[in-house]
Amino acid sequence: MSNLTDYIGNRIRLYRKQKKLSIEELAKNISKSKSTVSKYESGSIVIDIETLFDIANVLGIKINQLVDYEQPKENAVDDIRGFFSNNHFYVYFYDGRKNKINRCYMKINDFTYESKRDATLYTGIESFNNYINCETLYYGKIEIHDIVTNLTFVNQANDIERINFIAINPINNASNVSALMTGISGNPFIPVSIKCIISLKSIKEDNELINDLIINKEDVRLMKKYNFFTNQRIL
C-alpha cells in the first residue's frame, strides 16, 4: 500500500499501545473485527474517514494525530530558519529521584501555520533507535519567534498532564540549546521546573552532560537572590 496508509497504521498502533488497548478492545469499540483492525495497523487496507474519526475518538486523540504525514517535498522553501527549523531533536534532563539521565525524542511536523508546527514528544526512552517504545507519549505544538521558542505538549493518555519548554533561540550555529521544562511530575504529583538540553544530535551521556543538567550552587544562589529559577546567565 502507500506510504500514507502505512504511516496511519503505525500511528494507530502507537497510540493504541500508549492507551494500553488490545487490538480486540479497539476493534470492539469501533465495531470492526480483530482481523480488520490488524490490517489497518499493517497498512494493508485503506481506512475510510468515518472509521478514522471513530478510531481517534476511542484513542482519545485528534484525527490529525493519525494523518500528520509529511509528504516528501522537492525544492521546498523553508518558512522558518534557525535552530528550531529542524525536524528532529534529542532532549535530555536529569531525574534526581532515579539518579539517571532521562532521554526524550522530539519530532516536528514540516507543515507551518503562523510560525506554529505540530510536534510529538517521546519521553523515557531506552534507545533513540527505538524511540516509539517510550514510557509516555505527548502531542503538541512548537511556536517559533525571533528570540524565543515555546513548545507545549499534552499527555496522549491523560490530557490534564502537560509539558512546556521555553528556550532562547541561539544566534550562532549551535548544535544544542539549554531550556527549561515545566510540568507535572508523578511520585509525588507536583508542579516542577527542570533544566534540560535540546540537541540536534545525540550527546554522550557522561559526567559532563550530568553537570550541565543538574541544579548547581550558582543556580541556587541566583534563585535565592532573584526569587525565581532560570538556567540562563543573568547579567
C-alpha positions, 0 to 999 in steps of 0.5 A: 500500500502507500506510504500514507496508509502505512504511516496511519497504521503505525500511528494507530498502533502507537497510540493504541499501545500508549492507551494500553488497548488490545487490538480486540478492545479497539476493534470492539469499540469501533465495531470492526473485527480483530482481523480488520483492525490488524490490517489497518495497523499493517497498512494493508487496507485503506481506512475510510474517514468515518472509521478514522474519526471513530478510531481517534475518538476511542484513542482519545486523540485528534484525527490529525494525530493519525494523518500528520504525514509529511509528504516528501517535498522537492525544492521546498522553501523553508518558512522558518530558519534557525535552530528550531527549523529542524525536524528532529531533536534529542532532549535530555534532563536529569531525574534526581529521584532515579539518579539517571539521565532521562532521554526524550525524542522530539519530532516536528511536523514540516507543515507551518501555520503562523510560525506554529508546527505540530510536534510529538514528544517521546519521553523515557526512552531506552534507545533513540533507535527505538524511540516509539517504545517510550514510557509516555507519549505527548502531542503538541505544538512548537511556536517559533519567534525571533528570540524565543521558542515555546513548545507545549505538549499534552499527555496522549493518555491523560490530557490534564498532564502537560509539558512546556519548554521555553528556550532562547533561540541561539544566534550562532550555529549551535548544535544544542540549546539549554531550556527549561521544562515545566510540568507535572511530575508523578511520585509525588504529583507536583508542579516542577521546573527542570533544566534540560538540553535540546540537541540536534544530535545525540550527546554522550551521556557522561559526567559532563552532560550530568553537570550541565543538567543538574541544579548547581550552587550558582543556580541556587544562589541566583534563585535565592537572590532573584526569587525565581529559577532560570538556567540562563546567565543573568547579567 
